[in-house]
Amino acid sequence: MAQIKVKGIVIQQDPMGEKDKRLLVLTADMGKIPVLAKGAKSQSGRFAAPSQLFCYSSFVLDRGKTFYYIKEYEILESFYGLRSNVDVLAYASIMLELSRGFSVDGEDNSELVRLLLYGLHALEQKDADPYLIAQTFMLRLMSDSGFRPELDHCLRCGRVYDQTEGWHFREEEGGLVCPACMGTTQRGLRPGAVAAMRYMVDAPVQKVYKFTISDEIRQQIKQPIRSYTVMNLGMPLKSLAFAENVENMDLKTRPIIDN
């Protein structure tokens, strides 16, 4: 068998027969690759450790007709804590599901891998805000995948965003619409909400998860980001329902993006 050496994150695992696991591994150079982990269903199996969800490893793989087969491995990051906390797991699962949906097989996926790795590291921190990390991952992934929302001008008339009240985010149009074009008295986004969304799409990836928002801004950006993500995904986001059950958590204090 021909061999390859890759680094990858386990973004899906399924049982395969009585002893094995079928993995989906996200790599920077090859996108998603199917990997069969022999004996991984047993905790004492040789390949049980690198077959866990979120695990980031360096693999030597044998190439088969349908699957790659693990020959050697070195775990680089286990992200064990993400699997032991149900609240964090809910939001991390959104990130994995979206990674499966937006990764491109056979092409450069390095930006997605970096965004996911930084996000998983952020989720492991003691002061992590899993809700905000997942929201940030969603909007940044949309932007990196060619669906950057328009947050600088009105989509209808071209008016430059001026931080006044009354601007609305229209998911189906792909960004902001000014008060005049909306023609409604309904309250729009606060400037802090737009500032938070801009930060999500523009900040360097190593800093993109390092901010927080007030409860009011949190509520304002929740539905626009989720609806925009699901719309561009083109199918229901199954992991979202699980996450919505854990959203009334007490949050740690960080610098606030708000106006």
N, C-alpha and C positions, 0 to 999 in steps of 0.2 A: 504493500500500500504506500502511496505517496503521503508524505507528512508535511504539515504546516505548523508554524508557531504563531500564536496570536494571543492578545490580551482581550478579555471580554467580561461582560457583566451578565449574570444569569437573570433574564427578564421574564422567563416562564419555565415552569417545570410540571411535568405530567407523568403519571405512572406508565410504565411500558412492561406489560407482562407481570410476572410475579416478583422479579428481583430488580429490574432496571428502571431508570428514569429517562424520559425524553426531555431534553433541554432546548431552550431557545437562548442563544448567547449573542449579545450585542457587541460588535467589534467596531473599531474605528475605520478599518480599511475595507471590510467585507460586508458590513451591515449585519443583519440577523443570519446566524447559521444554525442548522439543526445538529444537535450533539446527543449521542446516546451514551449515557453513563452506566456502565455495566455494574450491577450489584449495588447501585446507589440507594435503593429503597431500604437497605439494612444500615442501621447506624454504624455498624462495624465494617461496612463495605469500604473498599479502598477509595472509591470515588464519591463517597457520601458527602464529605465536607465541601468540595468545590461545586456541588450540585444544588446547594441551597439558594433560594431566591436572594437577590441583591449581591451575592458573592462575586467579587472581582478578582480574577485570577489570570495568571500567565499559563497558557496551555500548549502542550505539544499534542497535535491531533493527527490521527490516521484518517485519510479520506476514503470513505466507502461509497457505495452507489447511491444510498439514500441519506445516510448520516455521516457525520464525523464521529470518531471514537476517541475518547480520552486515553492517551498513552502515558503522559506525564503532566503534572501541574504544580504550580506554586501559588498559594493564596496570597494576594496582595492586600486585599481588604475584605473582611468577612461581613461587615455591617450586621453583626449578630443582633445588636440591640434593636434594630428595626423590626425584627421578627418576633421579639419578646414583648413588645408594647402595642396593644391592639389599636390605640389611638393613632400612634405614629404609623403603624402598618396600613391603616386606612388611607392615609394621604400618600404614603410611598407607593401604594398599589396603583393610584391614579398615574403616578409618574411612570411606572412600568408599562401600564396599558397604553399610554400615549407614546412611549418609546417604541412599542411594538407597532403602533399604527403609523408613525411618521418616519421610522427608519427606512432607508433605501438600500435594498440588497445590491451588492456588487459595486457600491459607490462609497465615496468618502463620507463617513458618519462621525468624524472626529468632533465636530461642534456639539452634536447631540450627546456623545459619550462624555465630553467634558461637562456639559450642562447637567447631565444626570449624576455624574460623580460628585460634583460640587454640591448638588442638591442632597444627595444621600449623606455626605459629610455634614451638611448643615442640619439635617434631621437628627443626627447623633448627638448634637450639642445639648448640654443641660438646659440652656435657656431657649431651646428651639421653639419656634411657632410653626408647627406642622401645617396648619391651615394656610398661612401666608407663603410658606415655602412652596406648597403645591400650586397655589394661585400664580406665584411668580414663574414657576416652571411652565405652567400652561401657556401664559401669555408670551413668555420668551421663546418657547418652542414654536408657537404660531409665527412669531416674527422671524425666527431663524429658518423656518420652513417655507418662507415666501408669502406669508400672510400678515405682514406687519400692519397693524391698524394705523389709520391716519389720526394722529394726535396733535398735529400742528396747525391744521386748517379745517375749515368747514368743507365737508365733502360735496355740498351742493353749490355753494356760492364762492368758495375759495377764501373766505374771510379768515384772517390769521387769528388763532386762538389768543384771547386776551385776558384769561383768568377771571372773567366775570361769571356770575351765576347763570344758569339757564342752558348751558351746553349739555347735549345729550349724546350718549354713545349708542349708535345704531348698529347692532351686530350684523344685520342683514346687508347693511351698506358698507361696513368695514371701518367704522371710526366715528369721529365727532361730527355733529351737526349743530350749527349755531342757533341761538334763540329765535332769531328772525325767520330762519328757514323751518324751524320746528313748528312755529305758529301755535304754541301752547303755553298755558300758564303753569303747567306742571313743573315742579322743581327739578332742575337738572343736577349734574355732577358738581360737587364742590371742587374748587381748585386743587385741594389736596388729593382728591381722587385721580384727577388727570396727572398730577405730579407723580403719584405712585405708579401709575401705569406707564408713564414715560420712563421712570427709573427701571422698571421691569424689562423694557425692551432695549434700553440704551446703555445700561451700566455694564462695565467689564464683567465677564462671567465669574471671575474670582471674587467680585464684590456684590453680585446681583442679589444674593440672599441676605445681605447684611443691612437690613432696615426693618422698620416696623410701622404700623399705621394705627390710627385711633379706631375705636369701635364703629363710629359713624362712617368713616371712609371704608372700613372693612365691609359694611353692609352695602355701600354704594357700588363697589367694584365686583362684588360677589357674582351676581347674576350676569352682568355684561361679559365678564371673562369666561365664565363657564358656558354660556350660550354661544359665544364666539368660537370657543374651542370645539364644542360638539358640532357646530355647523361646519367647520372646516374639516373635522374628522370624518364627517359624512355618515356617522352611525352613533347609536347610543354609547355613552361612556359608562360601562357597567359598574366600575369601581366607585363611581361618584355617589351612588345611593348609600353605599357603606360609609363613605366619608361624611355624608350629611347627617349621620346619626351621632357624630362626635364633635359637633361644631360649637357647643356651648362650654368650651373649656376656659379656665382662667389663664390669662396670658402673662408672660414675664415682661418686664419693662425694658424697652430699648429706646433709642432716639426715634422720635415720631416724625413721619412725613405727613404734614397736615397744614391747613390754613383755616 
